[in-house]
Amino acid sequence: MDFAIQPAGTDWTNSSSPPGGGAASGGGYSLAPAAANDMLGQAKQALADLQDLQRRTEVLTKVQPPAQDPASKAYNARLANGSGAFDHGVTQIDTEIAYLNELISKIDEAFKKITGHEAPVAAEVNKAGINQEKPEQQPSKGGAAG
C-alpha cells in the first residue's frame, strides 16, 4: 500500500475509501508532513532497536547443549537447530527489519516528491505574483450606479 504526504486537516486520511463514496484513486493514505516526519523518526528508531536485537539474537542460534546427553541435545535442537525457536525469532526480526526498511524508503521517497514538486511550484507562484500587472480601473461615467 502506498501513501502520499500532503497538507491535510487531519494527521492522516484513508484515501482508499473517500468520504461520500466513489472510487479511490490508487488507494493508500495521506499524511500531514509533520505526522509523516514523526512516523519517519519512530520507524528509524524502531529499526535501530531491531538491528541491535538482531545482533544479540544471532548469538542464540549458535547455542550448544551443556552436555552431550540425549535430553540436552533434544532440548537444544528445539531451540537452535536451523528450525528451532531461536531461529524462528531471528527470522521474525529479519522480516520486521525488511518491513521497516521498505517503510522508511517509501516515506523518504514521498518527502523527496513533495520537496521536489513544492519548490518549483512555489517559485512559479511567486513569479506570477510579482509579474502580474494590476488591471487599470476605469472611472465610471454617471456616478456609482453607472
Residue pairs with C-beta under 8 A, 6 or more apart in sequence:
1 16
1 27
1 28
1 29
2 26
2 27
2 28
2 106
3 28
3 29
3 30
3 31
3 106
3 110
4 15
4 28
4 29
4 30
4 31
4 110
4 113
4 114
5 30
5 31
5 32
5 33
5 36
5 107
5 110
5 111
5 113
5 114
6 30
6 31
6 32
6 33
6 114
7 32
7 33
8 30
8 31
8 32
10 32
11 31
11 32
11 34
11 35
12 29
12 30
12 31
12 32
12 35
13 29
13 30
14 29
15 24
15 25
15 26
15 27
15 28
15 29
15 30
16 24
16 27
16 28
16 29
17 24
18 24
31 39
33 111
33 114
36 107
36 110
36 111
37 111
39 107
40 104
40 107
40 108
40 111
43 100
43 103
43 104
43 107
44 104
46 100
47 97
47 100
47 101
47 104
50 93
50 96
50 97
50 100
51 97
53 93
54 90
54 93
54 94
54 97
57 86
57 89
57 90
57 93
58 90
60 79
60 80
60 86
60 89
60 90
61 80
61 84
61 86
61 87
61 90
62 80
63 76
63 79
63 80
63 86
64 76
65 72
65 73
65 75
65 76
66 72
76 84
77 84
78 84
78 85
79 85
79 86
80 86
80 87
81 87
140 146
